[in-house]
Amino acid sequence: MASLDAILWGAAALAYGLGDYVTTILGVRLAGIQEGNPIVRLLSGGDPGPGSFAVLKIVSVALFFATYWVLRPASARLAIPGALTFLGVVVTARNVQIIRRRV
């Protein structure tokens, strides 16, 4: 059986990584929606393209993962992938809601 850490990181990768990435790119490119995160807009020079947003996602997940490895005690470490999973679900659902209103 997989460890809870692996399960939470897998869920975070699906929700925060893939879910938010796909719905953001679809919203920006196909539905004409502007990126809502001002930090992402600033770093991407406006609305993110697939490449620049992928780089931002990879860097942000890497920073969260680095934080995960330095946290003590080990039980506190689970908060990182748990929070990313929660954030990913919320942001993906919100993106889907906005896209559905637009198309």
C-alpha positions as CSV (number, residue, x, y, z in Angstrom):
1,M,0.0,0.0,0.0
2,A,1.3,3.5,-0.8
3,S,2.2,5.8,1.9
4,L,0.0,8.7,2.9
5,D,2.8,11.1,1.7
6,A,2.7,9.5,-1.8
7,I,-1.0,9.6,-2.0
8,L,-1.2,13.3,-1.0
9,W,1.6,14.2,-3.4
10,G,-0.2,12.3,-6.2
11,A,-3.5,14.2,-5.4
12,A,-1.6,17.5,-5.3
13,A,0.0,16.8,-8.6
14,L,-3.4,16.0,-10.2
15,A,-5.4,18.9,-8.6
16,Y,-2.8,21.7,-8.3
17,G,-0.5,20.7,-11.0
18,L,-2.6,19.2,-13.8
19,G,-6.1,20.5,-12.9
20,D,-5.2,24.1,-12.5
21,Y,-2.8,24.0,-15.4
22,V,-5.3,22.6,-17.9
23,T,-8.2,24.8,-16.8
24,T,-6.1,27.9,-16.7
25,I,-4.7,27.3,-20.2
26,L,-8.2,26.5,-21.5
27,G,-9.7,29.6,-19.9
28,V,-7.0,31.9,-21.1
29,R,-6.6,30.5,-24.7
30,L,-10.1,29.3,-25.6
31,A,-12.5,31.3,-23.4
32,G,-10.6,34.6,-23.4
33,I,-10.4,34.8,-19.6
34,Q,-7.6,36.8,-18.0
35,E,-5.4,35.1,-15.4
36,G,-6.7,36.0,-12.0
37,N,-3.5,35.6,-10.0
38,P,-1.6,38.9,-10.1
39,I,1.7,37.2,-9.4
40,V,1.3,34.8,-12.3
41,R,0.3,37.7,-14.6
42,L,3.4,39.6,-13.5
43,L,5.8,36.7,-13.9
44,S,4.3,35.7,-17.3
45,G,4.1,39.1,-18.7
46,G,0.3,39.2,-18.9
47,D,-1.7,36.0,-19.4
48,P,0.4,32.8,-19.2
49,G,1.0,30.7,-22.3
50,P,1.3,26.9,-21.9
51,G,5.1,27.0,-21.7
52,S,5.5,29.8,-19.2
53,F,2.7,28.6,-17.0
54,A,4.2,25.1,-17.0
55,V,7.5,26.5,-15.8
56,L,5.7,28.5,-13.1
57,K,3.9,25.4,-12.0
58,I,7.0,23.3,-11.9
59,V,8.9,25.9,-9.9
60,S,6.1,26.4,-7.4
61,V,5.7,22.7,-6.8
62,A,9.5,22.4,-6.4
63,L,9.5,25.1,-3.8
64,F,6.6,23.5,-1.9
65,F,8.4,20.1,-2.1
66,A,11.6,21.7,-0.7
67,T,9.6,23.1,2.2
68,Y,8.1,19.7,2.7
69,W,11.5,18.1,3.1
70,V,12.8,20.6,5.7
71,L,9.7,20.6,7.9
72,R,9.8,18.9,11.3
73,P,8.1,17.0,12.8
74,A,7.2,14.6,9.9
75,S,3.5,14.9,10.7
76,A,3.6,18.7,9.9
77,R,5.0,17.8,6.5
78,L,1.7,16.3,5.4
79,A,0.2,19.8,5.5
80,I,2.1,20.8,2.4
81,P,0.7,18.3,-0.1
82,G,-2.7,18.4,1.7
83,A,-2.9,22.2,1.3
84,L,-1.8,22.0,-2.4
85,T,-4.5,19.3,-3.0
86,F,-7.1,21.5,-1.4
87,L,-6.0,24.6,-3.2
88,G,-5.8,22.7,-6.5
89,V,-9.4,21.4,-6.1
90,V,-10.7,24.9,-5.2
91,V,-8.9,26.7,-8.1
92,T,-9.7,24.0,-10.7
93,A,-13.4,24.1,-9.7
94,R,-13.4,27.9,-9.8
95,N,-11.7,27.9,-13.2
96,V,-14.3,25.4,-14.6
97,Q,-17.1,27.5,-13.2
98,I,-15.7,30.7,-14.9
99,I,-15.1,28.8,-18.2
100,R,-18.7,27.4,-18.2
101,R,-20.1,30.9,-17.8
102,R,-18.1,32.2,-20.7
103,V,-18.7,29.5,-23.3
